[in-house]
């Protein structure tokens, strides 16, 4: 009788633990499905430095790495994206044509609203040679990330070309500038 009781207790314990394990699995939240915009991997947050056409870096005058944002437009059609320096360099935000198959972007006479001493005015901006290279850079901590490069010309400084080059933000504090 003792052996039967012992066997029943063992059986109940095994069934209960199996049932609890299955119940526990049901209550686990699933990882969310990641849905990227139609302009990913061109779109994202970046750390970039600006350079003049002779290779002089603006970090030499204290600008260093600054944030850059590239995002899909409301149409989310994979044909254009917004590029914005969030006021950290020239205060420009332009809607730029993209080529998703080559991960490139460029456009002439793109209109941007600029801010000069609190006054807003429209200027055209030329964006050229824009390219995102998958796994083409390293963050400050050494993590392999995408890199970005493009050329700029502004209406209020015609004939002068500026270059932006940088890497995708990782979101980790050790990679912030």
C-alpha positions as CSV (number, residue, x, y, z in Angstrom):
1,X,0.0,0.0,0.0
2,X,2.9,2.3,0.9
3,X,4.4,1.7,-2.6
4,X,1.1,2.4,-4.4
5,X,0.7,5.7,-2.4
6,X,4.3,6.6,-3.1
7,X,3.8,5.9,-6.8
8,X,0.6,8.0,-6.9
9,X,2.3,10.9,-5.2
10,X,5.2,10.8,-7.7
11,X,2.8,10.6,-10.6
12,X,0.8,13.6,-9.4
13,X,3.9,15.6,-8.8
14,X,5.2,14.8,-12.3
15,X,1.9,15.7,-13.9
16,X,1.5,18.9,-11.9
17,X,5.1,20.1,-12.7
18,X,4.5,19.3,-16.4
19,X,1.2,21.2,-16.4
20,X,2.7,24.2,-14.6
21,X,5.6,24.3,-17.1
22,X,3.1,24.4,-20.0
23,X,0.9,27.0,-18.2
24,X,4.0,29.1,-17.6
25,X,4.9,28.9,-21.3
26,X,1.4,30.2,-22.3
27,X,1.8,33.2,-20.0
28,X,5.2,34.3,-21.5
29,X,4.9,37.3,-23.8
30,X,6.1,36.7,-27.3
31,X,8.8,38.9,-28.8
32,X,7.2,41.6,-30.9
33,X,7.6,41.3,-34.6
34,X,9.9,44.0,-35.9
35,X,8.4,46.0,-38.8
36,X,10.8,48.3,-40.5
37,X,9.7,51.3,-42.7
38,X,10.1,51.0,-46.4
39,X,13.3,53.1,-46.3
40,X,15.2,50.9,-43.8
41,X,18.2,50.5,-43.7
42,X,18.6,54.0,-45.1
43,X,16.5,55.4,-42.3
44,X,17.8,55.7,-38.7
45,X,19.6,57.8,-36.2
46,X,23.3,58.5,-36.9
47,X,26.3,60.1,-35.4
48,X,28.1,62.1,-38.1
49,X,30.9,64.5,-38.5
50,X,30.9,67.3,-41.2
51,X,33.9,68.1,-43.4
52,X,34.7,70.8,-45.9
53,X,35.7,69.9,-49.5
54,X,39.4,70.2,-48.5
55,X,39.0,67.6,-45.8
56,X,38.9,69.9,-42.8
57,X,36.8,68.5,-40.1
58,X,34.4,70.6,-38.2
59,X,35.5,68.7,-35.1
60,X,38.6,71.0,-35.2
61,X,36.3,73.9,-34.4
62,X,34.5,72.1,-31.7
63,X,31.5,70.6,-33.6
64,X,32.6,66.9,-33.3
65,X,30.0,64.2,-33.8
66,X,26.4,65.5,-34.1
67,X,23.1,63.7,-34.5
68,X,21.6,63.2,-37.9
69,X,18.1,61.7,-38.5
70,X,16.9,59.9,-41.7
71,X,13.3,58.8,-41.6
72,X,10.6,57.6,-44.0
73,X,8.1,60.1,-45.2
74,X,4.4,59.8,-44.4
75,X,3.9,58.0,-47.8
76,X,6.3,55.3,-46.6
77,X,6.7,54.3,-50.3
78,X,10.4,53.5,-50.4
79,X,11.1,56.3,-52.9
80,X,12.0,59.2,-50.5
81,X,13.1,59.9,-47.0
82,X,13.6,62.9,-44.7
83,X,17.2,64.0,-43.8
84,X,17.5,66.3,-40.9
85,X,20.5,67.6,-38.9
86,X,18.1,68.8,-36.1
87,X,19.8,72.1,-36.1
88,X,23.3,70.8,-35.2
89,X,25.1,71.9,-38.3
90,X,23.2,74.1,-40.9
91,X,19.6,73.5,-39.7
92,X,18.3,71.7,-42.7
93,X,15.5,69.2,-43.2
94,X,14.9,67.9,-46.7
95,X,12.9,65.3,-48.5
96,X,15.4,63.3,-50.6
97,X,14.8,60.7,-53.3
98,X,16.3,57.2,-52.5
99,X,17.3,54.1,-54.3
100,X,16.7,51.2,-52.0
101,X,18.3,48.5,-54.2
102,X,21.7,50.4,-54.1
103,X,21.1,51.9,-50.6
104,X,21.8,55.3,-52.1
105,X,20.2,58.8,-52.0
106,X,20.6,62.1,-53.8
107,X,18.6,65.1,-55.0
108,X,19.0,68.6,-56.3
109,X,17.2,71.8,-55.3
110,X,15.6,70.1,-52.3
111,X,13.7,72.8,-50.3
112,X,14.5,73.2,-46.6
113,X,13.2,75.7,-44.1
114,X,16.2,77.1,-42.3
115,X,16.5,79.2,-39.1
116,X,18.8,82.1,-38.9
117,X,18.7,83.9,-35.6
118,X,15.1,83.0,-35.0
119,X,13.9,83.9,-38.5
120,X,12.7,81.1,-40.8
121,X,13.5,81.1,-44.5
122,X,13.4,78.6,-47.3
123,X,16.7,77.5,-49.0
124,X,17.5,74.8,-51.5
125,X,19.9,72.1,-50.6
126,X,21.7,69.7,-53.0
127,X,22.4,66.2,-51.6
128,X,24.8,64.1,-53.6
129,X,26.7,60.8,-53.4
130,X,24.5,59.6,-50.5
131,X,25.2,56.0,-49.4
132,X,24.6,53.7,-46.5
133,X,27.0,50.8,-46.2
134,X,25.7,47.8,-44.2
135,X,28.1,46.9,-41.4
136,X,30.5,49.5,-42.8
137,X,31.5,51.2,-39.6
138,X,32.3,50.8,-35.9
139,X,30.7,52.6,-33.0
140,X,32.9,54.2,-30.3
141,X,32.8,50.9,-28.3
142,X,33.8,48.9,-31.3
143,X,30.4,47.4,-32.3
144,X,30.0,46.9,-36.0
145,X,27.2,49.2,-37.4
146,X,26.1,50.7,-40.6
147,X,27.8,53.8,-42.0
148,X,26.5,56.8,-43.9
149,X,28.1,59.3,-46.2
150,X,26.8,62.2,-48.3
151,X,27.7,65.5,-49.9
152,X,25.8,68.8,-49.3
153,X,25.6,72.2,-51.0
154,X,23.5,75.0,-49.7
155,X,21.8,77.9,-51.6
156,X,23.2,80.4,-49.2
157,X,26.8,79.1,-49.7
158,X,26.8,78.1,-53.4
159,X,29.9,76.3,-54.7
160,X,30.9,75.2,-51.3
161,X,30.6,71.5,-50.6
162,X,30.3,69.8,-47.2
163,X,30.5,66.1,-46.5
164,X,28.8,64.2,-43.7
165,X,30.2,60.8,-42.6
166,X,29.3,58.7,-39.7
167,X,27.8,55.6,-38.1
168,X,24.4,54.4,-37.0
169,X,23.5,55.0,-33.3
170,X,23.5,51.8,-31.2
171,X,21.4,53.1,-28.4
172,X,24.1,52.1,-25.8
173,X,25.4,54.8,-23.5
174,X,29.0,53.9,-24.2
175,X,28.5,54.9,-27.9
176,X,26.9,58.3,-27.3
177,X,28.9,61.4,-28.2
